[in-house]
Amino acid sequence: MYCYNYINTHRYDSNINRTKVEAEFGWEWNVVPAFQFTDSIGVGWNGDFQIDPYYYQY
């Protein structure tokens, strides 16, 4: 399995005193896995971070 993550861009917004980050992640299978189920991924998250509901894609 090939897994990747990128920080595409980030900037500080002084009007709201926040740093905005655009990140991308994903994975690809390079061989058929031994067990075939539904893919899932887990991500650790700091409670101080917030997802912008106006800019959320999946």
C-alpha positions, 0 to 999 in steps of 0.5 A: 500500500502506498500512503501519502499526505501533503500540506498544499498551502497554509497562511495566517489570517490576522483578521481572525487570528488563525492559521488556515491549512489545506492538507491532502491525504490518500492511499493506493493499493499496489497489490491485491491485499490478502484480505479484502474489506472496506478501506478505512483510515484513522487520523489523530486530531488536536482538539484545538484544530477546527474544520472549516465547514465552508471549505470541506471536501472528501 
